[in-house]
């Protein structure tokens, strides 16, 4: 079975007023010589990152990747030049694929990574769910939970194997150094990728992940003895899907196992805080989560 591109676009750089000078200032410290540059007071690390994003030509593609059970429609984004790039697998949250997640994948990609965002509901023939009614009794929400509960760690690891196989044939991707990230329902999958593919996955992040400490043998809280990858767990302070007692159990087990891991609670946040379209979006915490995530990958995904 052969994967084929559905869409492909090269996003060329564009510049807003002031961005060119900002980039020139940043470049002075990156060209192999020492320079002392006076940055404007209002320039923030996020502005610098935004300028870099806007200056990086990117390739976006949507590919049908063959799996054991069919094909998963996968959004792929990576820099046009300077490859091959370390691979990052981005596991979606329960509300499924949407532009919000594609934008987050692009943000990772502009930092120098080959990012794959697979549709995990392909077995049910579902790609996007659209707006989800917050009422727990609503048909939309019940459907979402049904789809979420149809997934298992073994199924997602089979899909991960297929993603790695596809990426191994791409000139722009490196599959010997891989990172993973999972939000909500997928924190467990990001961590399990590190235990199932220990020779490739060097860093795994769970952001307000669920089911992090269960009675199952593949529970994420037991991952510390099964992988040498660096693990990061970013947790919301208030989260009905991952209450404090679960976080305490996770933290205690990681410490007992001497795992290469960090468990961090983000004060004043709720489940979903990193998603900009959510009512619970917390800008400062979301930006801190990006700093932690990119630092994790910088430490572990360099050759």
C-alpha positions in Angstrom: 0.0 0.0 0.0 1.3 3.4 -0.9 0.8 6.7 0.8 0.0 9.6 -1.4 -0.2 13.4 -0.8 -3.6 15.0 -0.7 -2.4 18.6 -0.3 1.0 20.2 -0.1 1.9 23.8 0.3 5.1 25.8 0.9 4.5 28.6 3.3 6.8 31.4 2.3 8.1 33.9 4.9 6.4 37.2 5.2 7.2 40.2 7.3 5.2 42.6 9.4 6.6 46.1 10.0 9.4 45.9 12.6 9.9 42.1 12.1 12.8 42.5 9.6 14.8 44.6 12.0 14.0 42.3 14.9 15.3 39.3 12.9 18.4 41.2 12.0 19.0 41.9 15.7 18.6 38.3 16.6 20.8 37.2 13.7 23.7 39.2 15.1 24.1 36.8 17.9 23.8 33.7 15.7 26.4 34.2 13.0 29.6 33.0 14.7 30.8 36.2 16.2 30.2 38.1 19.4 27.8 41.0 19.3 26.1 43.1 22.0 22.7 44.1 20.7 20.3 46.5 22.3 16.8 45.0 22.0 13.7 47.1 22.3 12.1 47.0 25.7 8.9 45.6 24.3 10.6 42.7 22.5 9.7 39.4 24.2 10.9 35.8 23.7 7.6 35.1 22.1 8.0 38.0 19.6 11.4 36.6 18.7 10.0 33.2 18.2 7.1 34.6 16.1 9.6 36.5 13.9 11.5 33.2 13.4 8.3 31.4 12.5 7.4 34.0 10.0 10.9 33.9 8.4 11.0 30.1 8.0 9.6 28.7 4.8 7.6 25.6 5.7 6.1 22.7 3.9 2.6 21.6 4.9 1.2 18.3 3.6 -1.8 16.1 4.3 -0.9 12.4 3.7 -2.9 9.2 3.8 -0.5 6.8 5.7 -1.2 3.1 5.5 -1.7 1.3 8.9 -2.6 -2.2 9.9 -6.3 -1.2 10.0 -6.5 1.2 7.0 -5.1 4.6 6.5 -4.7 7.5 8.9 -4.9 11.0 7.4 -1.9 12.8 8.8 -1.0 16.4 8.8 2.8 16.9 8.3 4.7 20.2 8.6 8.5 20.8 8.5 11.0 23.4 7.3 11.7 23.5 3.6 15.4 23.6 4.1 18.3 22.2 6.3 16.8 18.7 6.7 16.6 16.0 7.7 14.9 17.1 10.8 14.2 15.2 14.0 10.7 13.7 14.0 8.0 14.7 16.5 4.7 12.8 16.7 1.9 15.0 18.0 -1.0 12.9 19.3 -4.3 14.8 19.3 -6.7 15.4 22.2 -10.2 14.0 22.4 -12.0 16.7 20.3 -10.0 15.5 17.2 -8.1 17.2 14.4 -8.8 20.9 13.9 -7.0 23.9 12.7 -6.0 24.8 16.3 -3.9 21.6 16.4 -2.4 22.2 13.0 -1.3 25.6 14.1 0.3 24.1 17.2 2.1 21.5 15.0 3.3 24.3 12.8 4.8 26.1 15.8 6.8 23.0 16.6 7.8 22.6 13.0 9.2 26.1 12.8 11.7 25.2 15.5 13.3 22.7 13.2 11.3 19.5 13.4 9.4 17.2 11.1 6.0 17.1 12.8 3.3 14.5 12.2 -0.2 15.0 13.5 -2.3 11.8 12.7 -6.0 11.4 12.8 -6.5 8.8 15.5 -10.2 8.3 14.8 -9.8 6.9 11.3 -11.0 3.5 12.2 -14.4 5.0 12.9 -14.3 7.0 9.7 -14.1 10.3 11.6 -11.7 13.1 10.9 -13.1 16.3 12.5 -15.8 16.6 15.1 -16.5 20.4 14.9 -17.7 22.3 18.0 -18.3 20.2 21.1 -21.2 21.1 23.3 -19.9 21.4 26.9 -23.0 19.7 28.3 -21.9 16.2 29.3 -25.3 14.8 28.2 -25.1 16.3 24.7 -24.9 13.9 21.7 -21.7 15.6 20.5 -19.9 15.1 23.8 -21.1 11.5 24.1 -19.9 10.8 20.6 -16.5 12.3 21.5 -16.1 10.1 24.6 -17.2 7.0 22.6 -14.5 7.7 20.1 -11.9 8.4 22.8 -12.7 5.2 24.6 -12.5 3.2 21.4 -8.7 3.7 21.4 -6.2 1.6 23.3 -2.5 1.8 23.8 -1.8 -1.3 21.6 -3.9 0.2 18.8 -2.1 3.6 19.0 1.3 1.9 19.1 0.5 0.0 15.9 -0.3 3.4 14.3 2.9 4.8 15.7 4.8 2.0 14.0 3.2 2.9 10.7 4.0 6.6 11.2 7.7 5.8 11.9 7.8 3.5 8.9 6.4 6.2 6.6 8.8 8.9 8.0 11.8 6.6 7.6 11.3 6.9 3.8 11.2 10.7 3.8 14.4 12.7 3.1 13.2 15.5 5.3 12.8 13.3 8.4 15.1 11.7 10.9 13.6 8.7 12.7 16.6 7.9 14.8 15.9 10.8 17.1 12.1 11.2 17.8 10.1 13.2 20.2 6.4 12.8 21.1 3.8 14.9 22.7 0.2 14.1 23.7 -2.6 16.2 25.1 -5.5 15.1 27.2 -6.4 11.5 26.3 -3.0 11.2 24.4 -0.6 11.9 27.2 -0.6 8.1 27.8 0.2 7.4 24.2 3.1 9.9 24.0 4.7 8.2 27.0 4.1 4.7 25.8 5.8 5.5 22.5 8.9 6.0 24.5 8.6 2.6 26.1 7.6 0.8 22.9 10.2 2.4 20.7 13.1 3.0 23.1 15.8 3.1 20.4 14.1 6.0 18.7 12.0 8.1 21.1 14.4 10.2 23.1 11.8 12.6 24.7 8.1 12.4 25.5 5.7 14.9 26.9 2.2 14.6 28.3 0.3 17.8 28.7 -2.7 17.5 31.1 -2.8 13.9 30.2 -5.4 11.5 31.5 -5.1 7.8 32.7 -1.5 8.5 33.8 -1.7 6.0 36.8 -3.8 2.9 36.2 -3.6 -0.7 37.2 -2.5 -1.7 33.7 1.0 -2.9 33.0 1.4 -0.2 30.4 0.3 2.6 32.7 2.4 5.8 32.1 3.4 6.0 35.8 5.4 2.8 35.3 7.3 4.1 32.3 10.4 5.2 34.2 11.9 1.8 34.3 11.2 1.0 30.7 12.8 3.8 28.8 15.8 6.1 28.9 13.9 8.9 27.3 13.4 12.1 29.2 9.7 12.3 30.3 7.8 15.5 31.0 4.4 15.7 32.6 2.7 19.1 32.5 -0.4 19.0 34.7 -3.2 21.5 35.3 -3.8 22.5 38.9 -7.5 21.8 38.6 -8.3 18.8 36.4 -11.3 16.5 36.9 -9.6 14.0 34.5 -6.3 14.0 36.4 -7.0 14.9 40.1 -4.2 15.6 42.5 -4.1 12.1 44.0 -3.3 10.7 40.5 -0.6 13.3 40.1 0.8 12.4 43.5 0.9 8.7 42.5 2.7 9.5 39.3 5.2 11.8 40.9 5.9 9.2 43.7 6.5 6.4 41.3 8.8 8.4 39.0 10.8 9.4 42.1 10.9 5.8 43.4 12.1 4.5 40.0 14.7 7.2 39.6 13.1 8.1 36.2 14.5 10.7 34.0 11.3 12.7 34.4 9.7 15.9 35.6 6.2 16.3 36.9 5.1 19.9 36.9 1.8 21.5 38.1 0.8 24.8 36.4 -0.8 27.0 39.1 -4.2 28.5 38.4 -4.9 26.4 35.4 -7.6 24.0 34.3 -7.6 21.0 31.9 -7.1 22.4 28.4 -5.2 25.5 29.4 -2.7 25.4 26.4 -5.4 25.4 23.7 -6.0 29.0 22.6 -9.6 28.4 21.5 -10.7 27.0 24.8 -12.5 29.2 27.4 -9.9 27.9 30.0 -6.9 29.1 27.9 -4.2 30.5 30.1 -1.8 32.5 28.1 1.1 32.6 30.6 0.8 29.0 31.4 0.5 28.1 27.7 3.6 30.0 26.9 5.5 28.3 29.8 4.3 24.9 28.4 5.8 25.8 25.0 9.1 26.8 26.7 9.2 23.5 28.6 8.4 21.5 25.5 10.9 23.1 23.2 13.6 22.9 25.8 12.9 19.2 26.3 13.4 18.7 22.6 16.5 20.8 22.4 18.1 18.7 25.1 17.3 15.4 23.6 16.7 15.7 19.8 20.1 17.1 18.8 22.5 14.9 16.9 
